[in-house]
Amino acid sequence: MSGPGPMAAAAVPDRDGLWSRRLLALLAAMTVAAVSSRILLALDPSHLSDVRGMVWLVMLGHLAQRYWRPRRTGRLIWRPRLAGPHGAEPALMARRSAAGWLGLTADVTAGVVVALGGFSFLTERWPQVEPWRPLVLAAVAIGLGWVVYGEVRFTGRLALTGGGLRYDGDWYPWSGIRGVQRSGERGGGVHLRLEPEQLPRPMIGGRDLAVPDERLIAAIEQFRTTPEALAVGLPVAPPEPAPGVAER
């Protein structure tokens, strides 16, 4: 259950406090795309063949890094103006963990290597597709820029605001969250119980988030019934888990 946030209707496009953030994200994305395209377009077919030989090694590394389970001890951080999808508003935010950054890097690397290796294989089988090489490489560079844009554009991976919960690009209003349930998956995480019931239940947090599941559960349970505490704009201290609840 995701959709427009509570500020969507009220926010004025040129006065929502996000244009500087959008500009910064756009400049970062354009820089990465330009540098990447310059490097990729300098590659010749032999270089692409070398990349193809690395596909299995990169994919094995990508799968192996998912087994890293660092101890998560982070806390939700108060921000008086957090950059979200529809405006800047007060919120508690959680950063991406070290494992999350490693996973994002592994995902991007695997995507680039598979794309380049796959195109190298196609040109070897069907030489007539070689003229499409600049277009394919430019598309890969634009994809890298898009990833950077998303990371710079929003503050934090997860945010609790007066209107609801944002996780990556998904939005869950407090009125639609009935509760939370710990996930039994190896990587951890929290399942949201939504109204109306949605199966499979969306999962947030886990190894990609610096905040442990116990603190995340405590915060969601508290603020889903008192969201006005987040909307006032005064600093809010996130709740701590009940004594005896182990963090992981």
C-alpha positions as CSV (number, residue, x, y, z in Angstrom):
1,M,0.0,0.0,0.0
2,S,1.8,3.0,-1.2
3,G,0.7,6.3,-2.7
4,P,1.0,10.1,-2.5
5,G,2.0,11.5,0.9
6,P,-0.2,13.8,2.9
7,M,1.6,16.9,1.7
8,A,1.0,16.2,-2.0
9,A,-2.2,18.2,-2.4
10,A,-1.1,21.1,-0.2
11,A,2.5,21.5,-1.5
12,V,3.1,24.3,-4.0
13,P,5.5,23.0,-6.7
14,D,7.9,26.0,-6.6
15,R,7.7,26.5,-2.8
16,D,7.9,23.0,-1.3
17,G,11.4,23.5,-0.1
18,L,12.9,20.8,-2.3
19,W,14.2,22.6,-5.4
20,S,17.7,22.9,-3.9
21,R,17.7,19.2,-3.1
22,R,16.4,18.3,-6.6
23,L,19.1,20.5,-8.2
24,L,21.8,18.9,-6.1
25,A,20.6,15.4,-6.9
26,L,20.3,16.3,-10.6
27,L,23.8,17.7,-10.7
28,A,25.2,14.6,-9.0
29,A,23.4,12.3,-11.3
30,M,24.5,14.2,-14.4
31,T,28.1,14.2,-13.2
32,V,28.1,10.4,-12.6
33,A,26.3,9.8,-16.0
34,A,28.8,12.0,-17.9
35,V,31.9,10.5,-16.3
36,S,30.5,6.9,-16.7
37,S,29.6,7.5,-20.4
38,R,33.1,8.9,-21.1
39,I,34.7,5.8,-19.5
40,L,32.3,3.3,-21.1
41,L,32.4,4.8,-24.6
42,A,36.2,4.5,-24.5
43,L,35.9,0.7,-24.2
44,D,36.5,-1.3,-27.3
45,P,35.0,-4.8,-28.1
46,S,38.0,-6.6,-26.5
47,H,37.4,-4.8,-23.2
48,L,33.7,-5.8,-23.3
49,S,34.8,-9.4,-23.8
50,D,37.0,-9.1,-20.7
51,V,33.9,-7.9,-18.7
52,R,31.9,-10.9,-19.9
53,G,34.5,-13.2,-18.3
54,M,33.9,-11.5,-15.0
55,V,30.1,-12.1,-14.9
56,W,30.2,-15.3,-12.8
57,L,32.8,-13.9,-10.4
58,V,30.8,-10.7,-9.8
59,M,27.5,-12.7,-9.4
60,L,29.1,-15.0,-6.9
61,G,30.4,-12.0,-4.9
62,H,27.0,-10.4,-5.1
63,L,25.3,-13.5,-3.6
64,A,28.0,-14.0,-1.0
65,Q,27.7,-10.4,0.4
66,R,24.0,-11.1,1.2
67,Y,25.2,-13.4,4.0
68,W,27.0,-10.7,5.9
69,R,25.0,-9.9,9.1
70,P,26.7,-7.0,10.9
71,R,25.4,-6.0,14.3
72,R,23.0,-3.0,14.0
73,T,23.1,-0.5,16.8
74,G,21.9,2.7,15.1
75,R,19.1,4.9,16.3
76,L,16.4,6.9,14.6
77,I,17.6,10.5,14.1
78,W,15.4,13.6,14.4
79,R,15.5,15.9,11.4
80,P,13.5,19.2,11.5
81,R,13.4,19.3,7.7
82,L,13.7,16.0,6.0
83,A,13.6,15.8,2.1
84,G,10.8,13.4,1.1
85,P,8.9,12.8,-2.1
86,H,6.3,15.6,-1.6
87,G,8.1,18.2,0.6
88,A,10.4,18.9,3.4
89,E,8.9,18.1,6.8
90,P,10.0,17.1,10.3
91,A,10.7,13.4,10.7
92,L,12.7,10.6,12.4
93,M,15.0,9.0,9.9
94,A,17.1,5.8,9.7
95,R,20.2,5.6,7.5
96,R,21.3,2.8,5.3
97,S,23.6,0.3,7.1
98,A,27.1,-0.6,6.0
99,A,25.7,-3.9,4.7
100,G,23.0,-1.9,2.9
101,W,25.7,0.2,1.1
102,L,27.6,-2.9,0.2
103,G,24.5,-4.5,-1.1
104,L,23.6,-1.4,-3.2
105,T,27.2,-1.3,-4.6
106,A,27.0,-5.1,-5.4
107,D,23.6,-4.7,-7.1
108,V,24.8,-1.8,-9.3
109,T,28.1,-3.6,-10.1
110,A,26.3,-6.8,-11.0
111,G,23.8,-4.9,-13.2
112,V,26.6,-3.1,-15.1
113,V,28.7,-6.2,-15.6
114,V,25.7,-8.3,-16.8
115,A,24.6,-5.5,-19.2
116,L,28.0,-5.1,-20.7
117,G,28.8,-8.8,-20.8
118,G,25.4,-9.6,-22.3
119,F,25.9,-7.0,-25.1
120,S,29.4,-8.4,-25.7
121,F,27.9,-11.9,-26.2
122,L,25.2,-10.5,-28.6
123,T,27.8,-8.7,-30.7
124,E,29.8,-11.9,-31.0
125,R,26.8,-13.9,-32.1
126,W,25.3,-11.2,-34.3
127,P,27.9,-8.6,-35.4
128,Q,25.1,-6.5,-36.9
129,V,24.1,-5.2,-33.4
130,E,27.6,-3.6,-32.9
131,P,26.3,-0.1,-34.2
132,W,24.0,-0.1,-31.1
133,R,27.0,-0.2,-28.7
134,P,27.1,3.6,-28.0
135,L,23.4,3.6,-27.3
136,V,23.7,0.6,-24.9
137,L,26.7,2.1,-23.1
138,A,24.9,5.5,-22.8
139,A,21.9,3.7,-21.3
140,V,24.1,2.0,-18.7
141,A,25.6,5.4,-17.8
142,I,22.1,7.0,-17.4
143,G,21.1,4.1,-15.2
144,L,24.1,4.8,-12.9
145,G,23.1,8.4,-12.8
146,W,19.5,7.5,-11.9
147,V,20.8,5.4,-8.9
148,V,22.8,8.4,-7.7
149,Y,19.9,10.7,-8.1
150,G,17.7,8.5,-5.9
151,E,20.3,8.3,-3.2
152,V,20.9,12.1,-3.1
153,R,17.3,13.2,-3.6
154,F,15.9,11.7,-0.4
155,T,17.1,12.0,3.2
156,G,17.6,8.6,4.8
157,R,16.4,5.2,3.7
158,L,13.4,5.1,6.1
159,A,11.5,8.1,7.6
160,L,8.7,8.4,10.1
161,T,6.7,11.6,9.5
162,G,3.5,13.1,10.8
163,G,1.6,11.6,7.8
164,G,3.1,8.2,7.7
165,L,6.1,6.0,7.0
166,R,8.4,6.2,4.0
167,Y,10.6,3.3,3.0
168,D,12.6,3.9,-0.1
169,G,10.0,5.0,-2.7
170,D,7.0,3.5,-0.9
171,W,4.6,5.5,1.3
172,Y,2.4,4.0,4.1
173,P,0.0,6.4,5.8
174,W,-0.5,5.9,9.6
175,S,-4.2,5.4,9.1
176,G,-3.4,2.3,7.0
177,I,-1.0,0.6,9.4
178,R,-2.6,-1.7,11.9
179,G,0.6,-3.0,13.5
180,V,4.0,-4.6,12.9
181,Q,5.3,-8.1,13.1
182,R,8.9,-9.3,13.2
183,S,10.0,-11.1,10.1
184,G,11.5,-14.6,10.5
185,E,13.8,-14.2,7.5
186,R,17.5,-14.6,7.9
187,G,18.2,-10.9,7.1
188,G,15.7,-9.7,9.6
189,G,13.2,-7.0,8.9
190,V,9.7,-6.0,10.0
191,H,6.4,-6.8,8.3
192,L,3.7,-4.1,8.2
193,R,0.1,-5.2,8.8
194,L,-2.0,-2.9,6.6
195,E,-5.6,-2.0,6.4
196,P,-7.1,-3.4,4.2
197,E,-5.1,-6.6,4.6
198,Q,-2.4,-7.0,2.0
199,L,-0.6,-10.2,1.3
200,P,2.2,-10.7,1.2
201,R,2.8,-8.1,3.8
202,P,5.4,-5.5,2.9
203,M,8.7,-5.8,4.7
204,I,10.9,-2.9,5.8
205,G,14.2,-2.7,7.5
206,G,16.4,-5.7,8.0
207,R,20.2,-5.8,7.3
208,D,20.0,-2.9,4.9
209,L,19.0,-0.5,7.8
210,A,21.3,0.7,10.5
211,V,18.4,0.7,13.1
212,P,17.7,-2.7,14.6
213,D,14.3,-4.3,14.2
214,E,13.4,-3.9,17.9
215,R,13.9,-0.1,17.9
216,L,12.0,0.2,14.6
217,I,9.1,-1.8,16.0
218,A,8.9,0.3,19.1
219,A,8.9,3.5,17.1
220,I,6.2,2.4,14.6
221,E,3.9,1.1,17.4
222,Q,4.2,4.4,19.3
223,F,3.8,6.9,16.4
224,R,1.1,5.0,14.5
225,T,-1.3,6.0,17.3
226,T,0.3,9.4,18.1
227,P,1.5,10.7,14.7
228,E,0.8,14.3,15.7
229,A,3.9,14.2,17.9
230,L,6.0,14.1,14.7
231,A,4.1,16.8,12.9
232,V,4.6,19.5,15.5
233,G,8.2,20.2,14.5
234,L,9.7,20.0,18.0
235,P,12.5,17.5,18.5
236,V,11.2,14.0,19.2
237,A,13.1,11.3,21.1
238,P,12.5,7.8,19.6
239,P,11.3,5.2,22.0
240,E,13.6,2.4,23.2
241,P,12.7,-1.3,23.1
242,A,11.3,-2.9,26.3
243,P,14.0,-4.1,28.7
244,G,15.2,-7.6,27.9
245,V,14.5,-7.4,24.2
246,A,17.7,-8.3,22.4
247,E,18.8,-6.1,19.4
248,R,20.1,-7.7,16.3
